[in-house]
């Protein structure tokens, strides 16, 4: 396997894993990060705060994986331009 193919495969794998994380945890959101239900009560629910933090961190991780996946694929394209096959 050539360097270009390896970089492309790594990029695609990172993209796929990132998309799975986004599918499970959704996009990062700032809603209800304090654990409050403002319509009913102002009681702070620590479990809701922990859940928001977990989902937000994992969705940001998924976005980071997608960005790195695109970078690897772009690097593969640049590598192809710089090192043409003979």
MDAnalysis code that builds the backbone (N, CA, C; Angstrom):
import MDAnalysis as mda
import numpy as np

u = mda.Universe.empty(258, n_residues=86, atom_resindex=np.repeat(np.arange(86), 3), trajectory=True)
u.add_TopologyAttr("name", ["N", "CA", "C"] * 86)
u.add_TopologyAttr("resid", np.arange(1, 87))
u.add_TopologyAttr("resname", ["UNK", "UNK", "UNK", "UNK", "UNK", "UNK", "UNK", "UNK", "UNK", "UNK", "UNK", "UNK", "UNK", "UNK", "UNK", "UNK", "UNK", "UNK", "UNK", "UNK", "UNK", "UNK", "UNK", "UNK", "UNK", "UNK", "UNK", "UNK", "UNK", "UNK", "UNK", "UNK", "UNK", "UNK", "UNK", "UNK", "UNK", "UNK", "UNK", "UNK", "UNK", "UNK", "UNK", "UNK", "UNK", "UNK", "UNK", "UNK", "UNK", "UNK", "UNK", "UNK", "UNK", "UNK", "UNK", "UNK", "UNK", "UNK", "UNK", "UNK", "UNK", "UNK", "UNK", "UNK", "UNK", "UNK", "UNK", "UNK", "UNK", "UNK", "UNK", "UNK", "UNK", "UNK", "UNK", "UNK", "UNK", "UNK", "UNK", "UNK", "UNK", "UNK", "UNK", "UNK", "UNK", "UNK"])
u.atoms.positions = np.array([
    [0.844, -1.165, 0.000],
    [0.000, 0.000, 0.000],
    [0.900, 1.242, 0.000],
    [0.585, 2.187, -0.853],
    [1.403, 3.387, -0.956],
    [1.091, 4.354, 0.183],
    [1.943, 5.352, 0.323],
    [1.742, 6.354, 1.369],
    [0.427, 7.095, 1.168],
    [0.100, 7.411, -0.077],
    [-1.147, 8.116, -0.364],
    [-2.356, 7.292, 0.053],
    [-2.323, 6.026, -0.266],
    [-3.437, 5.145, 0.095],
    [-3.552, 4.996, 1.610],
    [-2.413, 4.905, 2.285],
    [-2.424, 4.788, 3.743],
    [-3.016, 6.036, 4.386],
    [-2.590, 7.222, 3.921],
    [-3.119, 8.463, 4.466],
    [-4.618, 8.586, 4.211],
    [-5.046, 8.195, 3.018],
    [-6.469, 8.248, 2.692],
    [-7.268, 7.290, 3.573],
    [-6.764, 6.092, 3.788],
    [-7.459, 5.115, 4.640],
    [-7.556, 5.599, 6.082],
    [-6.469, 6.171, 6.593],
    [-6.494, 6.704, 7.960],
    [-7.520, 7.829, 8.052],
    [-7.519, 8.715, 7.050],
    [-8.484, 9.813, 7.041],
    [-9.918, 9.324, 6.998],
    [-10.195, 8.360, 6.152],
    [-11.560, 7.818, 6.067],
    [-11.977, 7.133, 7.358],
    [-11.061, 6.402, 7.976],
    [-11.366, 5.727, 9.239],
    [-11.688, 6.748, 10.322],
    [-10.897, 7.817, 10.416],
    [-11.171, 8.863, 11.403],
    [-12.518, 9.527, 11.131],
    [-12.826, 9.768, 9.861],
    [-14.115, 10.366, 9.503],
    [-15.279, 9.473, 9.921],
    [-15.160, 8.191, 9.651],
    [-16.239, 7.251, 9.992],
    [-16.451, 7.198, 11.500],
    [-15.376, 7.109, 12.262],
    [-15.494, 7.066, 13.721],
    [-16.093, 8.369, 14.233],
    [-15.656, 9.494, 13.676],
    [-16.202, 10.785, 14.078],
    [-17.682, 10.907, 13.796],
    [-18.113, 10.416, 12.639],
    [-19.536, 10.469, 12.292],
    [-20.356, 9.584, 13.225],
    [-19.821, 8.443, 13.610],
    [-20.525, 7.571, 14.557],
    [-20.696, 8.290, 15.901],
    [-19.637, 8.955, 16.373],
    [-19.744, 9.718, 17.615],
    [-20.811, 10.800, 17.496],
    [-20.834, 11.512, 16.379],
    [-21.847, 12.557, 16.199],
    [-23.248, 11.972, 16.106],
    [-23.369, 10.797, 15.501],
    [-24.681, 10.161, 15.400],
    [-25.197, 9.791, 16.795],
    [-24.320, 9.275, 17.630],
    [-24.730, 8.838, 18.968],
    [-24.961, 10.027, 19.891],
    [-24.052, 11.001, 19.894],
    [-24.081, 12.071, 20.887],
    [-24.583, 13.407, 20.348],
    [-24.801, 13.525, 19.057],
    [-25.305, 14.767, 18.488],
    [-24.242, 15.851, 18.434],
    [-24.625, 16.996, 17.889],
    [-23.721, 18.132, 17.817],
    [-23.610, 18.792, 19.185],
    [-22.475, 19.435, 19.467],
    [-22.343, 20.135, 20.744],
    [-23.451, 21.167, 20.902],
    [-23.946, 21.283, 22.116],
    [-25.064, 22.181, 22.359],
    [-24.863, 22.898, 23.683],
    [-25.365, 24.105, 23.760],
    [-25.293, 24.856, 25.011],
    [-26.618, 24.857, 25.755],
    [-27.557, 24.064, 25.326],
    [-28.837, 24.040, 26.008],
    [-28.766, 23.212, 27.270],
    [-29.318, 23.724, 28.316],
    [-29.469, 23.016, 29.596],
    [-28.139, 22.547, 30.167],
    [-27.078, 23.328, 30.000],
    [-25.786, 22.896, 30.522],
    [-25.681, 23.075, 32.027],
    [-26.581, 23.860, 32.615],
    [-26.564, 24.047, 34.065],
    [-27.415, 23.021, 34.786],
    [-28.105, 22.182, 34.061],
    [-28.944, 21.167, 34.683],
    [-30.232, 21.736, 35.242],
    [-30.668, 22.858, 34.735],
    [-31.887, 23.497, 35.248],
    [-33.073, 23.228, 34.320],
    [-34.224, 23.105, 34.929],
    [-35.470, 23.045, 34.178],
    [-36.209, 24.332, 34.493],
    [-35.996, 25.329, 33.688],
    [-36.472, 26.670, 34.011],
    [-37.987, 26.813, 33.943],
    [-38.667, 25.990, 33.209],
    [-40.115, 26.112, 33.123],
    [-40.815, 25.559, 34.355],
    [-40.208, 24.584, 35.006],
    [-40.858, 23.923, 36.126],
    [-40.244, 24.349, 37.452],
    [-38.926, 24.327, 37.527],
    [-38.248, 24.588, 38.787],
    [-36.842, 25.105, 38.517],
    [-36.212, 25.620, 39.515],
    [-34.830, 26.073, 39.378],
    [-33.878, 25.150, 40.129],
    [-34.308, 23.955, 40.403],
    [-33.464, 22.967, 41.066],
    [-32.387, 22.516, 40.089],
    [-31.165, 22.404, 40.579],
    [-30.049, 21.961, 39.744],
    [-29.913, 20.449, 39.890],
    [-29.961, 19.766, 38.765],
    [-29.808, 18.317, 38.744],
    [-28.386, 17.988, 38.321],
    [-27.600, 17.459, 39.255],
    [-26.205, 17.157, 38.960],
    [-26.061, 16.081, 37.897],
    [-26.990, 15.125, 37.862],
    [-26.893, 14.079, 36.844],
    [-27.116, 14.646, 35.440],
    [-27.974, 15.656, 35.320],
    [-28.184, 16.299, 34.025],
    [-26.956, 17.094, 33.601],
    [-26.307, 17.739, 34.556],
    [-25.083, 18.467, 34.251],
    [-24.002, 17.511, 33.765],
    [-23.886, 16.362, 34.445],
    [-22.880, 15.360, 34.065],
    [-23.197, 14.786, 32.684],
    [-24.477, 14.550, 32.419],
    [-24.883, 14.018, 31.122],
    [-24.566, 15.025, 30.011],
    [-24.870, 16.301, 30.241],
    [-24.565, 17.325, 29.244],
    [-23.073, 17.385, 28.969],
    [-22.272, 17.344, 30.037],
    [-20.821, 17.420, 29.881],
    [-20.296, 16.225, 29.087],
    [-20.803, 15.032, 29.400],
    [-20.384, 13.811, 28.691],
    [-20.730, 13.899, 27.207],
    [-21.973, 14.259, 26.909],
    [-22.401, 14.333, 25.520],
    [-21.648, 15.430, 24.767],
    [-21.458, 16.568, 25.416],
    [-20.775, 17.676, 24.764],
    [-19.318, 17.322, 24.463],
    [-18.627, 16.708, 25.414],
    [-17.233, 16.318, 25.195],
    [-17.099, 15.280, 24.091],
    [-17.979, 14.309, 24.095],
    [-17.888, 13.253, 23.081],
    [-18.269, 13.753, 21.699],
    [-19.203, 14.668, 21.625],
    [-19.548, 15.210, 20.310],
    [-18.416, 16.095, 19.787],
    [-17.756, 16.831, 20.662],
    [-16.590, 17.618, 20.237],
    [-15.451, 16.705, 19.790],
    [-15.294, 15.574, 20.475],
    [-14.288, 14.590, 20.076],
    [-14.597, 14.061, 18.673],
    [-15.878, 13.787, 18.402],
    [-16.282, 13.328, 17.076],
    [-15.975, 14.358, 16.001],
    [-16.265, 15.622, 16.294],
    [-15.949, 16.684, 15.331],
    [-14.442, 16.784, 15.099],
    [-13.668, 16.624, 16.166],
    [-12.208, 16.662, 16.039],
    [-11.709, 15.523, 15.161],
    [-12.274, 14.333, 15.333],
    [-11.885, 13.198, 14.486],
    [-12.202, 13.473, 13.016],
    [-13.350, 14.066, 12.754],
    [-13.716, 14.379, 11.373],
    [-12.736, 15.388, 10.779],
    [-12.383, 16.400, 11.549],
    [-11.428, 17.400, 11.059],
    [-10.087, 16.758, 10.752],
    [-9.588, 15.911, 11.658],
    [-8.319, 15.233, 11.408],
    [-8.421, 14.285, 10.219],
    [-9.571, 13.650, 10.042],
    [-9.771, 12.783, 8.881],
    [-9.658, 13.559, 7.581],
    [-10.283, 14.737, 7.541],
    [-10.163, 15.580, 6.351],
    [-8.733, 16.034, 6.135],
    [-8.028, 16.344, 7.221],
    [-6.629, 16.756, 7.089],
    [-5.775, 15.631, 6.497],
    [-5.995, 14.405, 6.949],
    [-5.248, 13.271, 6.397],
    [-5.554, 13.077, 4.914],
    [-6.816, 13.218, 4.540],
    [-7.168, 13.068, 3.132],
    [-6.568, 14.196, 2.296],
    [-6.569, 15.396, 2.839],
    [-5.941, 16.509, 2.133],
    [-4.444, 16.326, 2.005],
    [-3.823, 15.825, 3.067],
    [-2.388, 15.545, 3.033],
    [-2.076, 14.488, 1.979],
    [-2.946, 13.516, 1.846],
    [-2.770, 12.492, 0.820],
    [-2.805, 13.107, -0.571],
    [-3.718, 14.036, -0.788],
    [-3.805, 14.706, -2.092],
    [-2.560, 15.538, -2.361],
    [-2.121, 16.272, -1.359],
    [-0.905, 17.083, -1.507],
    [0.297, 16.183, -1.766],
    [0.362, 15.064, -1.056],
    [1.460, 14.115, -1.238],
    [1.501, 13.612, -2.684],
    [0.323, 13.355, -3.261],
    [0.233, 12.901, -4.640],
    [0.768, 13.959, -5.600],
    [0.496, 15.205, -5.317],
    [0.973, 16.296, -6.181],
    [2.473, 16.452, -6.057],
    [2.988, 16.366, -4.834],
    [4.419, 16.560, -4.599],
    [5.240, 15.371, -5.084],
    [4.751, 14.180, -4.837],
    [5.469, 12.945, -5.192],
    [4.690, 12.184, -6.266],
    [4.707, 12.636, -7.509],
    [3.959, 11.910, -8.545],
    [4.539, 10.509, -8.765],
    [3.662, 9.579, -9.078],
    [4.115, 8.214, -9.344],
    [4.887, 8.170, -10.646],
    [5.872, 7.297, -10.711],
    [6.727, 7.208, -11.893],
    [6.367, 6.032, -12.746],
])
